[in-house]
Amino acid sequence: PMSAVVRGVGDVGELCIAGPMVTPGYIDLEDWGLSTNGVSAADAAVTAPQPSFVAVGGKRYFRTSDLVRVVPGGFAFVGRSDMFTKEKGQWVDMAEVESKIQALEGVVDAKITPDPDNQSSFHAFVVLAASSAPPATAADPLPTSMTTVSGALRRVRAALPQRVALHVVSELPRSVATSKVDVAELRRAIQLCRHES
């Protein structure tokens, strides 16, 4: 079945499954008005990362959102195609975590991105309100802004899943053309940090 989508060894694509293991319990979010075992599709979506189906060659496949690489004799897991990760057996939407962090007191901006070398790991880049405050001096070794920064850091860390790497930065890189966060630049920063350590 994957031969219709993935062409050869080394190719990366989304793992799609069909057959008896795809039971009626799998929810197609395009049908949000439907109910399964008394749970609405919208409520069920909270515990599962955007399940959907795709038709290939007249057969209906469940899209797992798992990225795999074709290797001789099968597949190797590469990462996720969405911003979901598992924490203590529960799916966590990292885009939702990012929104929560952006709303925290003391946080000016935040962006969460998958690790470029391990798509199942994430990095959170956070700009704190007091991060632009002047550094400590001999006359004022512990400026009052340190209390604000410390509290904001505790709130951010509490909102993040345990395995997410936290980076406090003075600003997020932005595209000149769109003003959106430049994720490619953040990924380069992750790789640079890795090579320096």
Order of alpha helices (4+ residues) and beta strands (2+ residues): beta-beta-beta-alpha-beta-beta-beta-beta-beta-alpha-beta-beta-alpha-beta-alpha
